[in-house]
Amino acid sequence: MPSAATPLGQPPRQTIGLTGADGSLLLRLTVVPFALAIGRYFVLSWRGAGETPEALMARDLLMLVAGVSWVIVYSIGLYV
């Protein structure tokens, strides 16, 4: 008789390493660089440099690093 925790008698899902079985931890961590980039955009717009996000991304080093780190973490989370 299958237990209530395992649907249809399947074994419980086990996580493996940092990414978990489906990479969900790394996909959740993509929020961090995205929030940093949004926060940096708000700070720069408050200071009067309120350009489009694309122009600020190309000009501001912190936003560029946040964007690149988001792409790296998201890619690893999807393909690992």
C-alpha positions, 0 to 999 in steps of 0.5 A, spaced: 500 500 500 503 506 497 504 511 503 500 518 503 507 522 502 509 518 495 504 519 490 502 513 486 507 508 489 513 512 487 519 513 491 520 519 495 524 525 491 532 525 493 536 532 492 543 531 490 548 536 491 547 544 491 542 543 485 537 538 487 534 533 483 531 538 479 536 544 480 530 548 483 535 551 489 539 554 483 533 557 480 531 560 486 538 563 487 537 567 481 532 572 485 539 575 488 542 578 482 536 580 479 534 583 485 541 587 486 540 589 479 533 592 480 535 595 486 541 598 483 537 601 477 532 604 483 538 607 486 541 610 479 534 613 477 534 616 484 540 620 483 538 622 476 541 617 471 534 615 470 535 612 463 533 606 460 535 599 463 539 597 457 543 603 457 544 603 464 546 596 464 551 597 458 554 603 462 554 601 470 559 595 472 555 593 478 548 592 473 553 588 468 556 583 473 549 582 476 546 581 469 552 576 467 551 572 474 544 571 473 545 568 466 550 564 469 546 561 475 540 560 471 543 556 465 547 552 471 540 551 474 536 549 468 542 544 465 544 541 471 
